[in-house]
């Protein structure tokens, strides 16, 4: 399995809207991508909440059954169009992909990757 985590920090203001309104728009756009390709196991999009700590405005946590499924998602025309729509709104983007084993307990799921990293 592949976990795909992306965080966006949005500009304030941008495209005539405040950051909060743009975050809700980005979430709505991302939600349309939840079933673009076979192999999407989980697709969760959230926006920062006023009473909770956050260093980004929008967060995507997705799980794919294989690297090929993630590659199909990344190359899908709808996903590419979404990236172009989000680009003028974003100040920064962070992404973190990793392989995990669904059969391992949560606290050990990334241990193999950490063990082999130089």
N, CA, C and O of each residue as an XYZ file, in Angstrom:
472
protein
N       0.844     -1.172      0.000
C       0.000      0.000      0.000
C       0.895      1.244      0.000
O       2.011      1.229      0.520
N       0.381      2.302     -0.590
C       1.081      3.582     -0.634
C       0.211      4.627      0.061
O      -0.972      4.770     -0.251
N       0.798      5.342      0.987
C       0.096      6.471      1.599
C       0.614      7.739      0.931
O       1.820      7.917      0.756
N      -0.314      8.616      0.562
C      -0.031      9.856     -0.163
C      -0.618     10.989      0.674
O      -1.837     11.114      0.800
N       0.258     11.808      1.243
C      -0.173     12.910      2.096
C       0.286     14.214      1.450
O       1.462     14.380      1.124
N      -0.659     15.132      1.270
C      -0.338     16.420      0.662
C      -0.944     17.520      1.528
O      -2.082     17.416      1.985
N      -0.158     18.580      1.747
C      -0.618     19.727      2.529
C      -0.428     20.987      1.701
O       0.610     21.179      1.068
N      -1.439     21.839      1.712
C      -1.369     23.105      1.002
C      -1.541     24.260      1.978
O      -2.428     24.240      2.832
N      -0.696     25.249      1.842
C      -0.878     26.530      2.521
C      -1.304     27.494      1.427
O      -0.631     27.616      0.403
N      -2.417     28.177      1.642
C      -2.981     29.041      0.612
C      -2.603     30.495      0.841
O      -2.286     30.906      1.958
N      -2.642     31.262     -0.237
C      -2.366     32.697     -0.170
C      -3.549     33.417      0.470
O      -4.676     32.921      0.461
N      -3.276     34.576      1.016
C      -4.343     35.394      1.627
C      -4.248     36.808      1.110
O      -3.185     37.404      1.282
N      -5.218     37.386      0.511
C      -6.305     36.734     -0.234
C      -5.798     36.305     -1.608
O      -4.692     36.661     -2.012
N      -6.607     35.550     -2.305
C      -6.223     35.105     -3.641
C      -7.465     34.907     -4.486
O      -8.490     34.424     -4.004
N      -7.364     35.280     -5.742
C      -8.471     35.139     -6.684
C      -9.753     35.781     -6.143
O     -10.856     35.299     -6.400
N      -9.591     36.881     -5.385
C     -10.737     37.625     -4.891
C     -11.421     37.038     -3.674
O     -12.451     37.553     -3.241
N     -10.873     35.973     -3.111
C     -11.492     35.312     -1.956
C     -10.509     35.233     -0.797
O      -9.295     35.272     -1.000
N     -11.034     35.124      0.412
C     -10.180     34.937      1.579
C      -9.658     33.501      1.598
O     -10.186     32.628      0.909
N      -8.633     33.275      2.381
C      -7.997     31.963      2.459
C      -8.986     30.876      2.883
O      -8.949     29.771      2.342
N      -9.866     31.172      3.839
C     -10.831     30.179      4.301
C     -11.790     29.742      3.204
O     -12.072     28.552      3.056
N     -12.289     30.699      2.441
C     -13.193     30.369      1.329
C     -12.461     29.559      0.264
O     -13.017     28.616     -0.300
N     -11.216     29.929     -0.009
C     -10.436     29.176     -0.988
C     -10.146     27.760     -0.502
O     -10.135     26.824     -1.302
N      -9.912     27.591      0.793
C      -9.673     26.252      1.338
C     -10.893     25.362      1.111
O     -10.753     24.201      0.727
N     -12.076     25.899      1.345
C     -13.300     25.125      1.106
C     -13.465     24.794     -0.373
O     -13.944     23.712     -0.711
N     -13.073     25.713     -1.261
C     -13.154     25.444     -2.698
C     -12.170     24.353     -3.105
O     -12.516     23.455     -3.873
N     -10.941     24.431     -2.588
C      -9.939     23.401     -2.903
C     -10.423     22.046     -2.405
O     -10.280     21.045     -3.108
N     -10.990     21.998     -1.211
C     -11.532     20.737     -0.689
C     -12.604     20.181     -1.617
O     -12.603     18.989     -1.925
N     -13.510     21.032     -2.058
C     -14.567     20.580     -2.964
C     -13.981     20.022     -4.265
O     -14.434     18.991     -4.761
N     -12.980     20.702     -4.809
C     -12.328     20.201     -6.021
C     -11.659     18.862     -5.771
O     -11.795     17.940     -6.576
N     -10.936     18.745     -4.664
C     -10.245     17.493     -4.348
C     -11.236     16.350     -4.124
O     -10.988     15.220     -4.545
N     -12.345     16.640     -3.470
C     -13.334     15.597     -3.213
C     -13.814     14.936     -4.502
O     -14.206     13.769     -4.485
N     -13.790     15.662     -5.616
C     -14.218     15.078     -6.895
C     -13.209     14.067     -7.437
O     -13.503     13.344     -8.390
N     -12.031     14.015     -6.838
C     -10.981     13.099     -7.304
C     -10.967     11.777     -6.540
O     -10.112     10.930     -6.797
N     -11.887     11.590     -5.619
C     -11.829     10.442     -4.713
C     -11.978      9.087     -5.395
O     -11.626      8.063     -4.809
N     -12.489      9.063     -6.611
C     -12.639      7.781     -7.307
C     -12.170      7.857     -8.766
O     -12.724      7.195     -9.644
N     -11.152      8.664     -9.004
C     -10.669      8.864    -10.379
C     -10.129      7.592    -11.019
O     -10.333      7.353    -12.209
N      -9.443      6.784    -10.229
C      -8.790      5.591    -10.786
C      -9.036      4.398     -9.868
O      -9.283      4.575     -8.675
N      -8.970      3.193    -10.412
C      -9.017      2.016     -9.554
C      -7.788      2.009     -8.639
O      -6.714      2.468     -9.028
N      -7.953      1.497     -7.447
C      -6.822      1.383     -6.535
C      -6.775      2.458     -5.469
O      -5.856      2.462     -4.649
N      -7.737      3.370     -5.454
C      -7.817      4.334     -4.359
C      -8.564      3.645     -3.225
O      -9.736      3.295     -3.367
N      -7.893      3.457     -2.119
C      -8.478      2.752     -0.973
C      -9.071      3.720      0.044
O     -10.082      3.420      0.681
N      -8.446      4.866      0.191
C      -8.905      5.898      1.133
C      -8.609      7.255      0.508
O      -7.590      7.431     -0.161
N      -9.498      8.203      0.728
C      -9.306      9.545      0.175
C     -10.016     10.514      1.108
O     -11.239     10.641      1.069
N      -9.251     11.188      1.937
C      -9.812     12.088      2.940
C      -9.223     13.479      2.759
O      -8.004     13.648      2.749
N     -10.096     14.476      2.618
C      -9.673     15.864      2.463
C     -10.272     16.660      3.618
O     -11.476     16.599      3.866
N      -9.426     17.402      4.318
C      -9.901     18.224      5.429
C      -9.309     19.628      5.315
O      -8.247     19.834      4.728
N     -10.034     20.582      5.896
C      -9.529     21.952      5.972
C      -9.219     22.256      7.434
O      -9.787     21.658      8.347
N      -8.308     23.196      7.628
C      -7.912     23.595      8.977
C      -9.133     24.093      9.744
O      -9.999     24.771      9.191
N      -9.184     23.747     11.023
C     -10.282     24.155     11.888
C      -9.803     25.272     12.800
O      -8.681     25.240     13.306
N     -10.655     26.251     13.001
C     -10.285     27.440     13.769
C      -9.705     27.131     15.144
O      -8.733     27.764     15.556
N     -10.273     26.188     15.849
C      -9.857     25.929     17.226
C      -8.790     24.840     17.357
O      -8.498     24.382     18.461
N      -8.217     24.432     16.233
C      -7.202     23.374     16.242
C      -5.912     23.901     15.601
O      -5.950     24.734     14.695
N      -4.784     23.406     16.084
C      -3.496     23.822     15.520
C      -3.327     23.251     14.118
O      -3.637     22.085     13.874
N      -2.836     24.077     13.199
C      -2.563     23.640     11.829
C      -1.553     24.593     11.199
O      -1.627     25.807     11.386
N      -0.622     24.035     10.461
C       0.347     24.852      9.727
C       0.050     24.855      8.236
O       0.824     25.388      7.440
N      -1.080     24.255      7.865
C      -1.528     24.268      6.476
C      -3.029     24.516      6.474
O      -3.684     24.461      7.515
N      -3.563     24.790      5.289
C      -4.990     25.094      5.163
C      -5.812     23.911      4.683
O      -6.972     23.762      5.067
N      -5.219     23.068      3.845
C      -5.912     21.907      3.293
C      -4.978     20.709      3.387
O      -3.779     20.821      3.131
N      -5.541     19.562      3.758
C      -4.767     18.334      3.916
C      -5.463     17.203      3.174
O      -6.674     17.019      3.298
N      -4.687     16.445      2.399
C      -5.177     15.239      1.739
C      -4.421     14.050      2.300
O      -3.190     14.047      2.342
N      -5.158     13.049      2.728
C      -4.575     11.762      3.118
C      -5.242     10.714      2.235
O      -6.446     10.476      2.334
N      -4.448     10.095      1.378
C      -4.987      9.090      0.468
C      -4.153      7.821      0.573
O      -2.956      7.864      0.861
N      -4.806      6.702      0.337
C      -4.122      5.413      0.309
C      -4.412      4.753     -1.026
O      -5.550      4.731     -1.496
N      -3.349      4.211     -1.631
C      -3.442      3.546     -2.921
C      -2.957      2.113     -2.771
O      -2.060      1.832     -1.976
N      -3.545      1.223     -3.527
C      -3.196     -0.189     -3.406
C      -1.823     -0.519     -3.981
O      -1.259     -1.569     -3.674
N      -1.280      0.377     -4.818
C       0.015      0.091     -5.445
C       0.643      1.380     -5.956
O      -0.036      2.397     -6.095
N       1.947      1.334     -6.235
C       2.589      2.492     -6.869
C       1.962      2.824     -8.229
O       1.899      3.989     -8.621
N       1.506      1.807     -8.933
C       0.880      2.026    -10.234
C      -0.442      2.802    -10.095
O      -0.764      3.649    -10.927
N      -1.190      2.502     -9.042
C      -2.452      3.225     -8.806
C      -2.166      4.694     -8.499
O      -2.870      5.578     -8.988
N      -1.136      4.957     -7.693
C      -0.758      6.342     -7.396
C      -0.307      7.053     -8.676
O      -0.672      8.204     -8.915
N       0.483      6.362     -9.491
C       0.952      6.959    -10.749
C      -0.229      7.253    -11.685
O      -0.245      8.283    -12.360
N      -1.208      6.355    -11.724
C      -2.392      6.586    -12.560
C      -3.159      7.806    -12.059
O      -3.639      8.607    -12.861
N      -3.276      7.951    -10.759
C      -3.945      9.114    -10.175
C      -3.185     10.391    -10.519
O      -3.775     11.369    -10.979
N      -1.870     10.375    -10.292
C      -1.049     11.564    -10.559
C      -1.098     11.990    -12.026
O      -0.994     13.179    -12.324
N      -1.254     11.039    -12.939
C      -1.273     11.355    -14.355
C      -2.657     11.535    -14.953
O      -2.787     11.842    -16.138
N      -3.684     11.347    -14.147
C      -5.056     11.446    -14.663
C      -5.349     12.888    -15.101
O      -4.990     13.827    -14.390
N      -5.989     13.076    -16.252
C      -6.269     14.434    -16.749
C      -7.056     15.301    -15.756
O      -6.805     16.503    -15.661
N      -7.996     14.716    -15.024
C      -8.759     15.505    -14.043
C      -7.868     15.977    -12.898
O      -8.028     17.090    -12.396
N      -6.923     15.123    -12.487
C      -5.986     15.506    -11.427
C      -5.052     16.606    -11.919
O      -4.768     17.553    -11.186
N      -4.581     16.488    -13.138
C      -3.700     17.514    -13.704
C      -4.430     18.849    -13.836
O      -3.843     19.903    -13.590
N      -5.702     18.813    -14.222
C      -6.494     20.039    -14.319
C      -6.695     20.657    -12.931
O      -6.657     21.878    -12.779
N      -6.904     19.821    -11.937
C      -7.068     20.305    -10.562
C      -5.797     21.014    -10.091
O      -5.869     22.080     -9.479
N      -4.652     20.431    -10.373
C      -3.389     21.058     -9.978
C      -3.264     22.458    -10.581
O      -2.797     23.383     -9.917
N      -3.674     22.608    -11.823
C      -3.602     23.918    -12.486
C      -4.568     24.916    -11.843
O      -4.265     26.106    -11.768
N      -5.731     24.439    -11.378
C      -6.702     25.329    -10.727
C      -6.235     25.754     -9.335
O      -6.503     26.875     -8.901
N      -5.544     24.865     -8.645
C      -5.082     25.165     -7.287
C      -3.830     26.047     -7.303
O      -3.631     26.842     -6.384
N      -3.007     25.923     -8.305
C      -1.714     26.621     -8.350
C      -1.780     28.110     -8.030
O      -0.963     28.581     -7.238
N      -2.707     28.879     -8.603
C      -2.716     30.317     -8.288
C      -3.167     30.629     -6.856
O      -2.959     31.740     -6.367
N      -3.776     29.658     -6.192
C      -4.264     29.877     -4.827
C      -3.232     29.528     -3.767
O      -3.342     29.972     -2.624
N      -2.243     28.747     -4.130
C      -1.360     28.199     -3.099
C      -0.084     29.001     -2.899
O       0.540     29.489     -3.841
N       0.266     29.111     -1.639
C       1.544     29.695     -1.258
C       2.613     28.617     -1.254
O       3.743     28.845     -1.687
N       2.244     27.425     -0.754
C       3.192     26.314     -0.729
C       2.444     24.987     -0.732
O       1.251     24.919     -0.439
N       3.184     23.933     -1.074
C       2.644     22.573     -1.106
C       3.715     21.640     -0.580
O       4.884     21.744     -0.951
N       3.310     20.734      0.284
C       4.206     19.712      0.804
C       3.586     18.350      0.498
O       2.371     18.178      0.602
N       4.414     17.395      0.125
C       3.924     16.053     -0.190
C       4.827     15.022      0.460
O       6.043     15.199      0.529
N       4.216     13.934      0.938
C       4.968     12.845      1.552
C       4.282     11.540      1.166
O       3.152     11.285      1.580
N       4.963     10.713      0.371
C       4.460      9.396     -0.018
C       5.324      8.326      0.636
O       6.540      8.479      0.748
N       4.688      7.248      1.065
C       5.468      6.136      1.617
C       4.709      4.832      1.499
O       3.482      4.808      1.400
N       5.470      3.747      1.511
C       4.922      2.398      1.461
C       4.621      1.978      2.885
O       5.410      2.228      3.796
N       3.472      1.337      3.075
C       3.160      0.795      4.396
C       2.487     -0.560      4.243
O       1.927     -0.885      3.196
N       2.556     -1.324      5.291
C       1.993     -2.664      5.325
C       0.747     -2.638      6.197
O       0.828     -2.359      7.393
N      -0.402     -2.926      5.604
C      -1.653     -2.877      6.360
C      -1.722     -3.968      7.423
O      -2.575     -3.910      8.308
N      -0.844     -4.954      7.350
C      -0.860     -6.046      8.317
C      -0.047     -5.752      9.568
O      -0.119     -6.502     10.542
N       0.725     -4.670      9.557
C       1.514     -4.310     10.726
C       0.728     -3.371     11.622
O      -0.093     -2.595     11.134
N       0.966     -3.429     12.921
C       0.326     -2.453     13.809
C       0.740     -1.044     13.397
O       1.837     -0.840     12.878
N      -0.133     -0.085     13.629
C       0.078      1.292     13.186
C       1.440      1.840     13.580
O       2.107      2.458     12.750
N       1.874      1.635     14.816
C       3.129      2.218     15.267
C       4.344      1.623     14.560
O       5.439      2.177     14.658
N       4.175      0.503     13.848
C       5.300     -0.129     13.157
C       5.196     -0.026     11.634
O       6.089     -0.495     10.928
N       4.141      0.568     11.124
C       3.887      0.563      9.683
C       5.009      1.200      8.878
O       5.308      0.726      7.782
N       5.639      2.252      9.378
C       6.710      2.908      8.633
C       8.100      2.514      9.081
O       9.080      3.053      8.567
N       8.219      1.596     10.015
C       9.513      1.238     10.596
C      10.482      0.693      9.554
O      11.674      0.993      9.616
N      10.002     -0.099      8.602
C      10.902     -0.676      7.603
C      11.558      0.417      6.774
O      12.751      0.341      6.478
N      10.795      1.424      6.401
C      11.357      2.524      5.601
C      12.384      3.287      6.408
O      13.412      3.686      5.861
N      12.147      3.500      7.672
C      13.102      4.224      8.516
C      14.377      3.429      8.713
O      15.462      4.004      8.802
N      14.258      2.125      8.781
C      15.412      1.278      9.030
C      16.402      1.293      7.873
O      17.601      1.128      8.096
N      15.933      1.487      6.643
C      16.837      1.430      5.488
C      17.274      2.797      5.012
O      18.100      2.901      4.106
N      16.742      3.833      5.599
C      17.121      5.195      5.170
C      18.521      5.548      5.676
O      18.823      5.343      6.852
N      19.383      6.081      4.792
C      20.755      6.410      5.227
C      20.777      7.572      6.203
O      21.846      7.972      6.663
